[in-house]
């Protein structure tokens, strides 16, 4: 990593890290690819900031860091090098998490760093949570029976997290203890989500400006790596219905199909992303970045670089 903060104009970025810092045997070479600049930044070793840590990327652009020796935990912004201290994982609760995913209830700022840090163990029906110090809670463990939380979870405003399943929308709120609420949908989602003419698809939800969008990635027969169409629907909370959407409201979505999360940007505020109503997405075992134009129904592919192979697994660094 660079010893100085990254130029903000390079963001959002793709982070290619073959090891992830989970063991001493990991390949410690990382790559950063600037989406607005369309270029691969110089490769570096997992040194400043990442060495000796395990980390989880959040859709808000921060990394949840766990120091493997001291058990210190904190949120870290690789672009600015800012840290937000969390409680020490003194009970080793975060050990043993295999397929983990981290979400924040809101994007922290210099003026207000308060948020809920949620770490999902997707291999088990368990999550861990805390708040920044001072005044925040220590790391706590919570077992639950909401399996959809593992696959279709996202952060929303108001200290809430949201997931959905065939029967409705499930919200998770910390006030201060975890509280689940189920909101019924107007129709059974299997009748809504299934795209006409396709036998293979995957779906996920993205929050944008307080609204929930369902993205359905349609695949040709026997090919999960190819996407031929993306169907977009928006949830009408007043009726509980998913309605077909032909626009993203001028926003740009960044979506990771492998890890099943996404984030939205105002295209007017991020130079280099081009016009709005586009979906940037990553797919299975593929280093390429794809851009779907919702208005035209076309897809463009960007190759991050010859130094990278499809075995490199990228993540968004927003």
N, C-alpha and C positions, 0 to 999 in steps of 0.2 A: 504494500500500500504506500501511497505517496506520503512523505513526512509533513506535507502541508495540506490543508483542506482542498477538496476538489472544487473546480470552477462550477458554480451552480448552473451555468448554461449548458453543461454536459448532461444534466439530469433531464428525464429519467434514464437510468442505466440498466443494463443487463449484467448480472454478476455470475461469472462462470467459476465454480469452485468444485473441483473433483472430489475433494476430501470432506470439506465441511467442518474440519477440526474436531471430529469425534474420536479420533484415536491417533497415536503416535505414528502409525503406518500410513496415514493419509498422504496423498500427493499434495504438497503445499503450494502449488502454483495456481494462481488465480488470474482471471482476465476480467476486464471491465469493458463493456461496449456501450458507447453513447448513442442512444436512439435518435435524439435531435440532430447530432452531427454525422450520423451514419458511419461511425468509424470505431475500430477496436483500439482501445487505449493500450499503452505498453503493459506487458505482462509483469507481474511482480510475485514475490513470495509472501506467504501469510506471515507477515512480520508485525509491523506497527498496528496495534489494535486487535488483531485476530489471533496472534500466536498464544498458545496456552489456553484458549477459550473454546467452548462450544457455543454456537450461536443459532438463532432462528430469525429469519427475515419476516418483517411485518408488512402488510399492504401500505402502511403509512410511511414507509421508508426508513424507519428505525430498525435496529437490530437488537434483539434481546440477547445479552451476553452473559455467559456463565463461566467464571474463572475456575478451571479444573482443580486447582490446588486450594485456593483460599475460600472457594464457594461463594465469592462475591458475585452479585448479579446487578446488572444495570442496563439501561437502554442507551444505545450508542448510535449517533448519526455519523456515518463515514464521510459524508460530504462536508460537515462543519466541525467534526470531532467533538461535538457537544455530548456530555454524559448526563444522564438522569439516574441517580442512585436508587437502587431497590434494596430490599432486605437480603441479608446473607441466607443462602440455602443451607441453614445449619442442620436440618434434618435429612439432607440429601434426597429431597423429594423429587428433584428433577433428573436424578439418575434413572437409567433404564427406559427413558422415553425413546421409542424408536421413530415412528412416523409422527413427528410433532408439528404443530402449526401454532403460530403466535399471532394474536390480534390485540389491538388497542381500542378502547372505547372511543377515543378521540385522538387527533393528532396533537402531540404536546407542542408547546411554544415556550419561548423564553419567559414570557409573562405568566404563563400558567402551565405547569408541568403535570397537573393532577389528571390522572386517567386510571382506568382499570387495565391491568396487564393480564391477558388470558392466554394460557398455554394449554392447547388441546393435545391429549395423547390419543391419536386416531386409531391406535391398535386396541385400545380399551375404552370403555365408557367412563373416562376419568378426565377431569381437567384441573389445572392449578391456576391460582390467581393471587395477585397482590396489588398494592398501590405504591407509588414512589414515596420515599422518605424525604423529610421528616413527616411524621404523622400518619404514614401509610401503614397498611397491615403487613404482617409477615406472610410468607408463602403458605397458602392453605390448599388442601386437597379436597376435591368434591367428586364423588361418584354419582352418576346419573343414568337414566334409562332412555335418554333421547338420542337414539343412534343417528338421526339425521344431522345432529349438531356436528358430527365428525366430518361430514362431507360437504355440507352446504351452509357454512357459517360465515358471517361477515359482521363488521362493526357498523353500527349506526349511531346517529347523534343521540344525545340524552342518556349516555351511560348504558345503552342497550346493545345487545348482540342479537342477531336474528338468524334463524335457519328455517328451512321449509321441508315438508314431506308431502306424501300423497293426500293427507287430510287437512293440512293447514299450515299457517305460519307460526313458528314457535319463537318467542322472544325470551331472552335471558337478561335479567336485570339484577344489579347488585345494590341492595338498599338496606343495610350493607351486605346482607347474606344473599346467596344466589336464589333467585325466584324465577320459575318458568311459567309462562302464560301461553296458551294455545289459542290462536285466532282461526276460526273456521273459514274455508274458502267457499265461494259460491258454487264451484264445480270441483269434482274430484280431479286432481292435477294430472292423473294419467291420461284423461280424455283431452286435456289441454296441451300438455307437453309433447305428446307423440306427434312428430311432424309427418305430414302426408307424403307417402312415397318413399320413406326411409325405414330401414330396419335397424340401423345403428346410429346412435346419437348419444351425446352427453349434455348435461345442462348444469348451470350454476347461476347464482344470483350476484348482481353487483349493485351497490348502493351509490346513487348519484344525486347530490343536492336534496337529500332526504327522501328520495323516491327509490323504489326497488324495481330493478329490471331483471327479467329472466332471459338468459342467453342460451339458446339451444344450438349446439354445434352438430351439424348433420354430416355423417360420413358415408362414402360409397360402400358397397358390400365388401366385407372382409378387409377393411383398411381404416384403422383408427388414427393413422397419421395424416390422412388427407381430410380436408374439410371442404365440402362443396357449397354449403349454404349455412348462414347463421340466422336463425329466427329470433326476433327480439319481441318481448312482451313486457308490459309495465303493469304493476299491481295497482288496482284501484281499491284503496283501503276502505272506502265508503261502502262498496258493494262486495268486496272480497273476490273480485274477478280479475284474471289476467287478460289484459287487452293488447291486441297487436299494436306494435309501435314501429313507425317508419322513420323515427328520428331519435337521437340521444340527447336532444336539447342543446346541440352544439358541443357536447362533451366528446372526449376521446376516452375509450376504455382500454386499460391494459389488463390482459387476462392470462392466467397460467392454467391451462387445461389439465396439466399433470397434477398440480397441487390443489386445484379447484378453488382459486380465489381470484379476485379482480379489484381494480381501483379505477376511479374516474378522475379526469383532468378537464379543466376548462382550456380548450385548445387555443383560445385567444391569449392566454397568460403564459403559455409555454412555447417559445420560439422554436421552430424546427419540426413541430409535430404536424404542421399543415392544417388543413381545414378540419372541422369537427365531424361528428357522426361517423367516426372510424373506430374499428376494433382491432387493436394490436394483440396478437395472441401467440403463445408458445404451445407446442403440442408434443406428443409422446416421443421420446428418444430422438429428438430432432433439434439440432442447434439453431435452425433458421428462425427468424422473426417474421411473422406473417401479418399483413395489414388488410383487413376486410373493409371495403367501402360500402356502408349500408345503403347509400343512395343508389349506387350503380350495381350493387350485387357482385362486385369483382374482388379478387384477392391478389395482392402483390407479395412477393417473397424477397426478404433481405438476408444475405449471407453475412454473418458477423465477421468471418475471416477464415483464411486458409489454415491458420494455426490451430483452429478448433475442429474437433471431430464431433459426430453425433453422440458419442459417448459422454461428452461434456454436458452436464445438466445445468442449465441456466436458471436464474431467478431474477425477478424484477428488483432493482434497488431504486426506489422512487425518491 
